[in-house]
Amino acid sequence: MRVILDDLYLCSDCTQVACNGVHGIELLDAEATIKGISMLGQHLVLDFDSETGEGLETFSGTPCDACQSSLAGYRARFAILGE
């Protein structure tokens, strides 16, 4: 597989759903989060360096690429893989 699209930034709610699914969590806007994640596709992967923290922003005003929320806060970088 190769990277189809990268530099996608997701808010904390969308990151949680992308990594763990929707079971047992409460979201601010569950419908927008689930719809946004599903539109990005099934090959969405977290793209960060665990040693340096590059790809994780603790406070950012960048809109979420999944739910489109512009509320400032946590953002994690993701990529979409494909063939």
DSSP file (Angstrom, degrees, kcal/mol; ACC not computed):
  #  RESIDUE AA STRUCTURE BP1 BP2  ACC     N-H-->O    O-->H-N    N-H-->O    O-->H-N    TCO  KAPPA ALPHA  PHI   PSI    X-CA   Y-CA   Z-CA
    1    1 A M              0   0    0      0, 0.0     2,-0.3     0, 0.0    82,-0.2   0.000 360.0 360.0 360.0 153.4    0.0    0.0    0.0
    2    2 A R  E     -A   82   0A   0     80,-3.2    80,-2.6    78,-0.0     2,-0.5  -0.868 360.0 -86.9-130.2 165.6    1.1    3.6   -0.6
    3    3 A V  E     +A   81   0A   0     -2,-0.3    78,-0.2    78,-0.2     3,-0.1  -0.615  38.6 175.4 -75.8 122.3    0.1    6.9    0.8
    4    4 A I  E    S+     0   0A   0     76,-3.3     2,-0.3    -2,-0.5    77,-0.2   0.828  72.4   3.4 -91.1 -42.3   -2.8    8.4   -1.2
    5    5 A L  E    S+A   80   0A   0     75,-1.5    75,-3.3     3,-0.0    -1,-0.4  -0.990  71.3 175.3-148.2 134.0   -3.4   11.5    0.9
    6    6 A D  E     +     0   0A   0     -2,-0.3    73,-0.2    73,-0.2     3,-0.1  -0.732  50.3  59.4-132.5-175.7   -1.5   12.8    3.9
    7    7 A D  E     +     0   0A   0     71,-0.3     2,-0.5     1,-0.2    72,-0.2   0.854  63.2 153.1  59.3  38.9   -1.5   15.8    6.3
    8    8 A L  E     -A   78   0A   0     70,-2.1    70,-3.3    -3,-0.2     2,-0.5  -0.842  30.2-155.1 -91.6 133.2   -5.0   15.2    7.4
    9    9 A Y  E     -A   77   0A   0     -2,-0.5    56,-3.0    54,-0.2     2,-0.4  -0.951   8.7-167.5-116.0 127.3   -5.6   16.6   10.9
   10   10 A L  E     -A   76   0A   0     66,-2.5    66,-2.2    -2,-0.5    54,-0.1  -0.873  19.3-121.6-114.4 144.1   -8.4   15.2   13.1
   11   11 A C     >  -     0   0    0     -2,-0.4     4,-2.6    64,-0.2     5,-0.2  -0.123  40.9 -93.0 -70.7 175.6   -9.7   16.6   16.4
   12   12 A S  H  > S+     0   0    0     62,-0.5     4,-2.2     1,-0.2     5,-0.1   0.888 125.0  49.5 -63.4 -40.1   -9.7   14.6   19.6
   13   13 A D  H  > S+     0   0    0      2,-0.2     4,-2.1     1,-0.2    -1,-0.2   0.943 114.6  43.9 -64.1 -46.8  -13.2   13.1   19.1
   14   14 A C  H  > S+     0   0    0      1,-0.2     4,-2.8     2,-0.2    -2,-0.2   0.861 112.0  53.7 -68.2 -34.7  -12.5   12.0   15.5
   15   15 A T  H  X S+     0   0    0     -4,-2.6     4,-2.2     2,-0.2     5,-0.2   0.923 108.7  49.8 -62.5 -43.8   -9.1   10.7   16.5
   16   16 A Q  H  X S+     0   0    0     -4,-2.2     4,-2.5    -5,-0.2     5,-0.4   0.915 114.3  43.9 -62.1 -43.7  -10.7    8.5   19.2
   17   17 A V  H  X S+     0   0    0     -4,-2.1     4,-2.0     3,-0.2    -2,-0.2   0.904 112.7  52.2 -69.2 -41.0  -13.3    7.2   16.7
   18   18 A A  H  < S+     0   0    0     -4,-2.8    -2,-0.2     1,-0.2    -1,-0.2   0.867 120.1  34.3 -62.7 -36.1  -10.7    6.6   14.0
   19   19 A C  H  < S+     0   0    0     -4,-2.2    -2,-0.2    -5,-0.2    -1,-0.2   0.820 136.5  16.0 -88.1 -33.0   -8.5    4.6   16.3
   20   20 A N  H  < S-     0   0    0     -4,-2.5     3,-0.3     1,-0.3    -3,-0.2   0.514  96.6-121.1-123.5  -8.4  -11.0    2.8   18.6
   21   21 A G     <  -     0   0    0     -4,-2.0    -1,-0.3    -5,-0.4    -2,-0.1  -0.329  39.5 -72.3  86.0-177.3  -14.4    2.9   17.0
   22   22 A V  S >  S+     0   0    0     -2,-0.1     3,-1.2    -4,-0.1     2,-0.3   0.444  82.9 123.6 -99.5  -1.2  -17.6    4.4   18.4
   23   23 A H  T 3  S-     0   0    0     -3,-0.3     3,-0.1     1,-0.2     0, 0.0  -0.453  82.5  -3.7 -71.7 124.3  -18.5    1.9   21.1
   24   24 A G  T 3  S+     0   0    0     -2,-0.3     2,-0.3     1,-0.2    -1,-0.2   0.639 102.1 113.4  78.2  16.8  -18.8    3.3   24.7
   25   25 A I    <   -     0   0    0     -3,-1.2     2,-0.5    -8,-0.0    -1,-0.2  -0.883  56.3-138.7-120.8 155.3  -17.8    7.0   24.0
   26   26 A E        -     0   0    0     -2,-0.3     2,-0.3    -3,-0.1     3,-0.1  -0.940  23.3-167.1-110.0 131.4  -19.7   10.2   24.2
   27   27 A L    >   -     0   0    0     -2,-0.5     3,-0.5     1,-0.1     4,-0.1  -0.847  29.4-130.9-118.6 152.4  -19.1   12.8   21.5
   28   28 A L  T 3  S+     0   0    0     -2,-0.3     2,-0.3     1,-0.3    -1,-0.1   0.934 109.3   9.0 -63.2 -46.5  -19.9   16.4   21.1
   29   29 A D  T 3> S+     0   0    0      1,-0.1     4,-2.2    -3,-0.1    -1,-0.3  -0.678  73.6 174.5-136.7  79.9  -21.3   15.9   17.6
   30   30 A A  H <> S+     0   0    0     -3,-0.5     4,-2.8    -2,-0.3     5,-0.3   0.860  77.7  54.3 -58.1 -41.4  -21.5   12.1   17.0
   31   31 A E  H  > S+     0   0    0      1,-0.2     4,-2.3     2,-0.2    -1,-0.2   0.930 111.3  43.9 -62.3 -46.5  -23.3   12.3   13.7
   32   32 A A  H  > S+     0   0    0      2,-0.2     4,-2.5     1,-0.2    -1,-0.2   0.886 115.0  50.4 -65.4 -38.9  -20.7   14.7   12.1
   33   33 A T  H  X S+     0   0    0     -4,-2.2     4,-2.5     2,-0.2     5,-0.2   0.951 113.3  43.2 -64.5 -50.3  -17.8   12.6   13.6
   34   34 A I  H  X S+     0   0    0     -4,-2.8     4,-2.2     1,-0.2    -2,-0.2   0.910 116.5  47.6 -64.4 -43.1  -19.0    9.3   12.3
   35   35 A K  H  X S+     0   0    0     -4,-2.3     4,-1.9    -5,-0.3    -1,-0.2   0.927 112.9  49.1 -63.7 -44.8  -20.0   10.7    8.9
   36   36 A G  H  X S+     0   0    0     -4,-2.5     4,-1.1    -5,-0.2    -2,-0.2   0.911 112.4  46.9 -62.0 -44.6  -16.6   12.4    8.5
   37   37 A I  H  X S+     0   0    0     -4,-2.5     4,-0.8     1,-0.2     3,-0.5   0.913 111.9  50.6 -64.6 -43.0  -14.6    9.4    9.5
   38   38 A S  H  < S+     0   0    0     -4,-2.2     3,-0.5     1,-0.2    -1,-0.2   0.842 106.5  55.4 -66.4 -31.9  -16.6    7.1    7.1
   39   39 A M  H  < S+     0   0    0     -4,-1.9    -1,-0.2     1,-0.2    -2,-0.2   0.778 101.2  58.6 -71.1 -25.3  -16.0    9.6    4.2
   40   40 A L  H  < S-     0   0    0     -4,-1.1    -1,-0.2    -3,-0.5     3,-0.2   0.726 111.1-128.7 -76.1 -20.5  -12.3    9.4    4.7
   41   41 A G    ><  -     0   0    0     -4,-0.8     3,-0.5    -3,-0.5    -1,-0.2  -0.253  21.2 -68.5 101.6 174.6  -12.4    5.6    4.2
   42   42 A Q  T 3  S+     0   0    0      1,-0.2    -1,-0.2    -3,-0.1    -4,-0.0   0.571 116.1  66.7 -84.1 -10.7  -11.2    2.4    5.8
   43   43 A H  T 3   +     0   0    0     -3,-0.2    38,-2.6    38,-0.2     2,-0.5  -0.137  65.6 138.3-105.3  38.6   -7.5    2.9    5.2
   44   44 A L  E <   -B   80   0A   0     -3,-0.5     2,-0.4    36,-0.2    36,-0.2  -0.718  30.3-175.6 -83.8 126.4   -7.1    5.9    7.5
   45   45 A V  E     -B   79   0A   0     34,-3.1    34,-2.5    -2,-0.5     2,-0.2  -0.963  30.4-111.0-129.6 144.1   -3.9    5.6    9.6
   46   46 A L  E     -B   78   0A   0     -2,-0.4     2,-0.5    32,-0.2    32,-0.3  -0.520  30.6-161.8 -68.5 134.2   -2.4    7.7   12.4
   47   47 A D        +     0   0    0     30,-3.2     2,-0.3    -2,-0.2    30,-0.2  -0.747  36.9 117.3-127.1  82.8    0.8    9.4   11.1
   48   48 A F        -     0   0    0     -2,-0.5     2,-0.7    28,-0.1     7,-0.2  -0.969  61.7-115.3-144.2 160.4    3.0   10.6   13.9
   49   49 A D     >  -     0   0    0      5,-2.6     4,-2.8    -2,-0.3     5,-0.3  -0.868  19.8-160.2 -97.6 113.3    6.5   10.0   15.4
   50   50 A S  T  4 S+     0   0    0     -2,-0.7    -1,-0.1     1,-0.2     5,-0.0   0.725  89.0  51.5 -68.2 -21.3    6.1    8.6   18.8
   51   51 A E  T  4 S+     0   0    0      1,-0.1    -1,-0.2     3,-0.1    -2,-0.0   0.878 124.4  23.0 -82.6 -39.4    9.7    9.6   19.8
   52   52 A T  T  4 S-     0   0    0      2,-0.1    -2,-0.2    -3,-0.1     3,-0.1   0.659  95.8-126.9-100.9 -19.1    9.5   13.3   18.8
   53   53 A G    ><  +     0   0    0     -4,-2.8     3,-1.9     1,-0.3    -3,-0.1   0.478  51.8 157.9  82.9   2.1    5.7   13.8   19.0
   54   54 A E  T 3   +     0   0    0     -5,-0.3    -5,-2.6     1,-0.3    -1,-0.3  -0.414  61.8  35.9 -62.5 131.2    5.8   15.2   15.4
   55   55 A G  T 3  S+     0   0    0      1,-0.2    22,-2.8    -7,-0.2     2,-0.5   0.320  98.9  93.2 104.5  -5.6    2.3   14.9   14.0
   56   56 A L  E <   -C   76   0A   0     -3,-1.9     2,-0.5    20,-0.2    -1,-0.2  -0.985  52.3-171.0-119.7 127.9    0.5   15.6   17.3
   57   57 A E  E     -C   75   0A   0     18,-3.2    18,-2.6    -2,-0.5     3,-0.2  -0.975  11.7-161.7-119.2 121.8   -0.6   19.2   18.1
   58   58 A T  E    S+     0   0A   0     -2,-0.5     2,-0.3     1,-0.3    -1,-0.1   0.778  84.8  18.9 -74.9 -25.5   -1.9   19.8   21.7
   59   59 A F  E    S+     0   0A   0     15,-0.1     2,-0.3    16,-0.1    -1,-0.3  -0.888  77.6 150.1-148.9 115.4   -3.6   23.1   20.7
   60   60 A S  E     -C   73   0A   0     13,-2.0    13,-2.3    -2,-0.3    -3,-0.0  -0.991  40.5-151.3-145.1 148.6   -4.4   24.1   17.2
   61   61 A G        +     0   0    0     -2,-0.3    11,-0.1    11,-0.2     3,-0.1   0.325  59.0 125.9 -98.5   4.9   -7.0   26.1   15.4
   62   62 A T        -     0   0    0     11,-0.2    -2,-0.1     1,-0.1    11,-0.1  -0.453  68.9-111.4 -64.1 129.4   -6.8   24.0   12.2
   63   63 A P        -     0   0    0      0, 0.0   -54,-0.2     0, 0.0     2,-0.2  -0.321  34.6-103.4 -61.9 145.6  -10.2   22.7   11.2
   64   64 A C     >  -     0   0    0      5,-2.4     4,-1.0     1,-0.1   -54,-0.2  -0.524  21.0-144.0 -69.0 131.7  -10.8   18.9   11.6
   65   65 A D  T  4 S+     0   0    0    -56,-3.0   -55,-0.2    -2,-0.2    -1,-0.1   0.541  95.2  42.0 -76.4  -6.4  -10.6   17.2    8.2
   66   66 A A  T  4 S+     0   0    0    -57,-0.3    -1,-0.1     3,-0.1   -27,-0.1   0.846 130.2  16.2-101.1 -64.5  -13.3   14.7    9.3
   67   67 A C  T  4 S-     0   0    0    -31,-0.1    -2,-0.1     2,-0.1   -34,-0.1   0.556  92.6-130.0 -90.4  -7.9  -16.0   16.6   11.2
   68   68 A Q     <  +     0   0    0     -4,-1.0    -3,-0.1     1,-0.2     2,-0.1   0.590  47.4 162.5  69.5  13.5  -15.0   20.0   10.0
   69   69 A S        -     0   0    0      1,-0.1    -5,-2.4    -6,-0.1    -1,-0.2  -0.410  27.7-165.6 -63.6 135.6  -15.0   21.4   13.6
   70   70 A S        +     0   0    0     -7,-0.2     2,-0.2    -2,-0.1    -1,-0.1   0.278  45.4 127.3-105.2   8.9  -13.1   24.7   13.9
   71   71 A L        -     0   0    0      1,-0.1   -11,-0.1    -7,-0.0    -7,-0.1  -0.488  66.6-114.7 -65.0 131.5  -13.0   24.6   17.7
   72   72 A A        +     0   0    0     -2,-0.2     2,-0.3   -11,-0.1   -11,-0.2  -0.384  67.3  87.4 -68.5 145.4   -9.4   25.0   18.8
   73   73 A G  E    S- C   0  60A   0    -13,-2.3   -13,-2.0   -11,-0.1   -11,-0.2  -0.988  71.6  -0.8 162.6-157.4   -7.8   22.0   20.5
   74   74 A Y  E     -     0   0A   0     -2,-0.3   -62,-0.5   -15,-0.2     2,-0.3  -0.288  53.7-175.5 -61.6 139.0   -5.9   18.7   20.0
   75   75 A R  E     - C   0  57A   0    -18,-2.6   -18,-3.2   -64,-0.2     2,-0.4  -0.997   7.9-164.6-138.1 138.4   -5.1   17.6   16.5
   76   76 A A  E     -AC  10  56A   0    -66,-2.2   -66,-2.5    -2,-0.3     2,-0.3  -0.963  23.1-121.8-121.1 140.4   -3.5   14.4   15.3
   77   77 A R  E     +A    9   0A   0    -22,-2.8   -30,-3.2    -2,-0.4     2,-0.3  -0.644  33.7 178.9 -85.4 134.9   -2.1   13.9   11.8
   78   78 A F  E     -AB   8  46A   0    -70,-3.3   -70,-2.1    -2,-0.3   -71,-0.3  -0.836  13.0-157.5-127.7 164.9   -3.5   11.0    9.7
   79   79 A A  E     - B   0  45A   0    -34,-2.5   -34,-3.1    -2,-0.3     2,-0.5  -0.945  16.1-129.6-137.6 159.5   -2.9    9.6    6.2
   80   80 A I  E     -AB   5  44A   0    -75,-3.3   -76,-3.3    -2,-0.3   -75,-1.5  -0.960  22.4-154.8-112.9 128.1   -5.0    7.5    3.8
   81   81 A L  E     +A    3   0A   0    -38,-2.6     2,-0.3    -2,-0.5   -78,-0.2  -0.712  23.3 151.1-100.2 152.4   -3.4    4.4    2.3
   82   82 A G  E      A    2   0A   0    -80,-2.6   -80,-3.2    -2,-0.3    -2,-0.0  -0.926 360.0 360.0-161.3-175.5   -4.4    2.8   -0.9
   83   83 A E              0   0    0     -2,-0.3   -80,-0.1   -82,-0.2    -2,-0.0   0.422 360.0 360.0-103.8 360.0   -3.1    0.8   -3.8
